[in-house]
């Protein structure tokens, strides 16, 4: 530490920004398989079971609607498939 008169000069190196972990998905979404409704903090929330392309069932994840990559497209397909299943029963 260099000393100048009555002052001690400290070298300052700023801390690097903290790394915020982003959810690591095993690949692009193949399809939404199922849905469930849960209650968190007094509010109903829907979670979707998502299958990723070229992945096995053990890599499936339960995700909320806003966490699904390209969620709008996949949700439209999922809801349409549910409607056709119900009409064929």
RAUR-V569793 format. One record per residue. N is the residue number from 1. RES is the residue in three letters. SS is DSSP state (a for helix, b for strand, c for the rest). OMEGA is omega in radians with two decimals (999 if undefined). Layout:
n=N res=RES ss=SS omega=OMEGA
n=N res=RES ss=SS omega=OMEGA
This chain:
n=1 res=UNK ss=c omega=3.09
n=2 res=UNK ss=c omega=3.12
n=3 res=UNK ss=b omega=3.10
n=4 res=UNK ss=b omega=-3.11
n=5 res=UNK ss=c omega=3.13
n=6 res=UNK ss=c omega=-3.07
n=7 res=UNK ss=b omega=3.03
n=8 res=UNK ss=b omega=-3.13
n=9 res=UNK ss=c omega=3.11
n=10 res=UNK ss=c omega=3.06
n=11 res=UNK ss=c omega=-3.09
n=12 res=UNK ss=c omega=3.02
n=13 res=UNK ss=c omega=-3.10
n=14 res=UNK ss=c omega=3.09
n=15 res=UNK ss=c omega=3.05
n=16 res=UNK ss=c omega=3.13
n=17 res=UNK ss=c omega=3.13
n=18 res=UNK ss=c omega=3.12
n=19 res=UNK ss=c omega=3.10
n=20 res=UNK ss=c omega=-3.11
n=21 res=UNK ss=c omega=3.06
n=22 res=UNK ss=c omega=3.13
n=23 res=UNK ss=c omega=-3.11
n=24 res=UNK ss=c omega=3.13
n=25 res=UNK ss=c omega=-3.12
n=26 res=UNK ss=c omega=3.13
n=27 res=UNK ss=c omega=3.11
n=28 res=UNK ss=c omega=-3.11
n=29 res=UNK ss=b omega=3.04
n=30 res=UNK ss=b omega=3.11
n=31 res=UNK ss=b omega=3.03
n=32 res=UNK ss=b omega=-3.04
n=33 res=UNK ss=b omega=-3.05
n=34 res=UNK ss=b omega=3.13
n=35 res=UNK ss=b omega=3.02
n=36 res=UNK ss=b omega=3.12
n=37 res=UNK ss=b omega=3.11
n=38 res=UNK ss=b omega=3.13
n=39 res=UNK ss=b omega=3.10
n=40 res=UNK ss=b omega=3.11
n=41 res=UNK ss=c omega=3.10
n=42 res=UNK ss=c omega=-3.14
n=43 res=UNK ss=b omega=3.05
n=44 res=UNK ss=b omega=3.08
n=45 res=UNK ss=b omega=3.13
n=46 res=UNK ss=b omega=3.03
n=47 res=UNK ss=b omega=-3.08
n=48 res=UNK ss=b omega=3.06
n=49 res=UNK ss=b omega=-3.00
n=50 res=UNK ss=b omega=3.03
n=51 res=UNK ss=b omega=-3.12
n=52 res=UNK ss=b omega=-3.11
n=53 res=UNK ss=c omega=3.09
n=54 res=UNK ss=c omega=3.12
n=55 res=UNK ss=c omega=3.12
n=56 res=UNK ss=c omega=-3.07
n=57 res=UNK ss=a omega=-3.14
n=58 res=UNK ss=a omega=3.09
n=59 res=UNK ss=a omega=3.11
n=60 res=UNK ss=c omega=-3.12
n=61 res=UNK ss=b omega=2.99
n=62 res=UNK ss=b omega=-3.10
n=63 res=UNK ss=b omega=3.01
n=64 res=UNK ss=b omega=-3.02
n=65 res=UNK ss=a omega=-3.08
n=66 res=UNK ss=a omega=3.14
n=67 res=UNK ss=a omega=-3.12
n=68 res=UNK ss=c omega=3.07
n=69 res=UNK ss=c omega=-3.06
n=70 res=UNK ss=c omega=-3.02
n=71 res=UNK ss=a omega=-3.07
n=72 res=UNK ss=a omega=-3.12
n=73 res=UNK ss=a omega=-3.09
n=74 res=UNK ss=a omega=3.11
n=75 res=UNK ss=a omega=3.08
n=76 res=UNK ss=a omega=3.13
n=77 res=UNK ss=a omega=-3.13
n=78 res=UNK ss=a omega=-3.13
n=79 res=UNK ss=a omega=3.10
n=80 res=UNK ss=a omega=3.14
n=81 res=UNK ss=a omega=3.10
n=82 res=UNK ss=a omega=3.13
n=83 res=UNK ss=a omega=-3.12
n=84 res=UNK ss=a omega=3.09
n=85 res=UNK ss=a omega=-3.12
n=86 res=UNK ss=a omega=-3.11
n=87 res=UNK ss=a omega=-3.14
n=88 res=UNK ss=c omega=-3.11
n=89 res=UNK ss=c omega=999
